[in-house]
Amino acid sequence: MWLNATAAAVLALLLHADAAAQAFPPAQISKGGELYARNCASCHGKRMTNPDWAIDLKTFPVDEQTRFVNSVTNGKNSMPPWGDVFSSEEILALWAYVVAGEPRK
């Protein structure tokens, strides 16, 4: 029984490994880039730079996908909710773009 619990814990760690190691399909990253350019760049910067009023997405923790999805879906601080604008697939494409679409700091 202990071995099964340990194996399950190791599997869970591997499944939640650093998102930067995830292999995102190029089409998903591209779709996220297009969505970002149309909807997010005005606040977060053309290349995800750090304007005074929004988070620097290049420094967003790559192991916090759930936080990202929740923030985009429900809004955060002065950012409005986008859950009625973007589908789940589009939010995941945005995540792929944030993690893999631009060089990270």
Secondary structure as GFF3:
##gff-version 3
##sequence-region A 1 105
A	DSSP	alpha_helix	2	15	.	.	.	ID=ss1
A	DSSP	three_ten_helix	19	21	.	.	.	ID=ss2
A	DSSP	alpha_helix	26	39	.	.	.	ID=ss3
A	DSSP	alpha_helix	41	44	.	.	.	ID=ss4
A	DSSP	three_ten_helix	57	59	.	.	.	ID=ss5
A	DSSP	alpha_helix	65	74	.	.	.	ID=ss6
A	DSSP	alpha_helix	88	96	.	.	.	ID=ss7
A	DSSP	pi_helix	97	101	.	.	.	ID=ss8
###
